[in-house]
């Protein structure tokens, strides 16, 4: 059995590379791996099995032996023993780690990590421990994790111990600190020691400890300092130092929360930017109101969904495939809309608005009929989940970070297309003076179709990004259309930089108002602000300069 | 603009529409109340309420046509004024419930008791009196339109910009009315009405009365609008639509004309909402949704804008087909509505009324 799982593991590791050589190499590695695992297993398994003895002295011996074996599987076993989750099956005396699920016990083999199914309580027996054993387990577990080779394990171990050291652990960590090389672990150790001294040291030691802790953002630190301040017989200097330290911590927390809000705001802003930038092209450059813009975003999101269902085993890759696919699909829809409807309505913006609204209704209903009226599930690739931990109080999620970067890339790409390519030059020429551009030999209807395709394609790309943040459903486009228009109009029509500044500033403003007013009221306030702003500056933040009259 | 001149001189289509409206205002209640149910000519109360609802929609469409057809202001937020009028009426009807609510509180409507509110918010005072509510039906939408229009027209926000910010206005109001803290029943809105002016809303006579009132007010509003567009002021308004700058250069204060018309239109929409609520028995924030406002623009577009009677016909026709479609083929309605938007703007820029005038011009 060990053979099989190890080979499988190795195989799955190299599944993506399909070359024969690699495969052969893999087989060899797998074979040798499996052999060595087998050799270790026998020893390890024997010791684990010896835990089933009823004599505490033998159990103690087994625990000491387990701690001495350099094995990754040791810690879960000891931890389970400490938590009273280590049992053995009455039938064959096989040791298992259990987990309580709905009154039943789900068993895992501690040696092979194999799932062994669920059983009722009467089929298994707990391996009991006494206080002496418990103490031994605690210290063995602590030293196993603190002296282990992996710094992240050491770090989480020390973070768990912060604030609950006893004297022996305090001395032990003090000793360990001298050999520790990793900076993060070192500072966590220093904090743990300081927390101990805070409670047990002399006044001088306490002040020193407070100085060490000041600026530390861990929750336990501020709790302890707070508790310290509540003591009545506190020395004056210690109190002063503690108050100062708490002030500093609160100040840093405030800065952190500002950074966090700004990040959320920029994230919202980047979503707005993605949704609005396609519109900035079709509306801004061509003066065409496309109410179906939101539905082009939705089509992009559904394309992501389709691509994922075509290649279900490659979620990580599918998103990268979906980006060009969504661009193409939405661009084709956009060009069709332009060719069949908008082309006939140039110079009648209000009619264009109504006709494209009809298109948006049709597209929504089409999705409802063809796919489903319910939301569809778009999965997130593994590289987009998780977050970066900046410090104890601040972490930024990867998906928001990636979408922000992605929005920036799309923006720069569009800017380059409009400023550096022949198409961009023609687009700008047509948008500034259609008849003059025509006179210079530019095929204005071809340029219109291409511009519209470009703007629609960008909407599709926005759909890919949004599918990672929000629900994908037939109505998703509608919720973005008003926001997008607000961004474009606020930033100034015909100006991509205006859209950029508009989107990010509205996003940030929204997130900064939210804590005071709640999400809905924040949105209303921003809308009202924009309505007022447009009254004062009808041409937006960055108005297009020109000599043409309004009508 | 020959078709316009034609209608300044004679409004044959409009006159026949007025005749028809007056006829149904009298006939339908009689057929409902006096004719026994077994008869072929009996009109069920359901139908009365349904047509009554259409008539309030028609009044709303008339209000939109007045500003869009004659002044070129495409408001995508007129549903907001309609809903505000509806909420004002809803507040009156809520207060009329008195202690007959589920919680039996004589002062507070049920939803406030449910939210643990202790006293009536100040803005609910006075709504137990009909005259006050009726005044508010005019004042609330009118005031909002005045403030909004004054700001917008003074700074010369026109065309698509205006359309978009009117849409933002109704969207913001929708979000606001969804909040429980606003004190208008949140998500559920106002409902469970009992009676109006002492008459039970469930009774056939009250329903017939509301129907007749809707028809008569529609007739009066039509006459008012026709008088306005035929007056000197109406001609200036049309001039604004056709060339705003030129009118301004001729010395007219364009923004005053637009503002005046916009406020009037909002008041008409508010009255329509106030007539709508007692007939359908509920008002909720969904009425503010931008989709509603834009849908009512298509009623006007299909009927034919700039004709007044076209708007009324369009509203009734589209809603009739909506009722029919959602009964027979619920999925198909959105397709049909979407197709209407496209086909009408592409091939029927003057709507159905345009078809009639074209035929008349040919003969």
Interface residues (C-beta under 8 A of the other chain):
Chain A: X289 X341 X344 X345 X349 X350 X351 X352 X353 X354 X355 X357 X358 X359 X360 X361 X362 X364 X365 X368 X369 X478 X482 X485 X486 X489 X520 X521 X523 X524 X527 X528 X530 X531 X532 X534 X535 X536 X538 X549 X550 X551
Chain B: X74 X151 X152 X154 X155 X156 X157 X158 X159 X160 X161 X163 X164 X165 X167 X168 X169 X171 X172 X175 X176 X178 X179 X243 X244 X245 X290 X291 X294 X297 X298 X301 X331 X334 X335 X337 X338 X339 X340 X341 X342 X344 X345 X346 X349
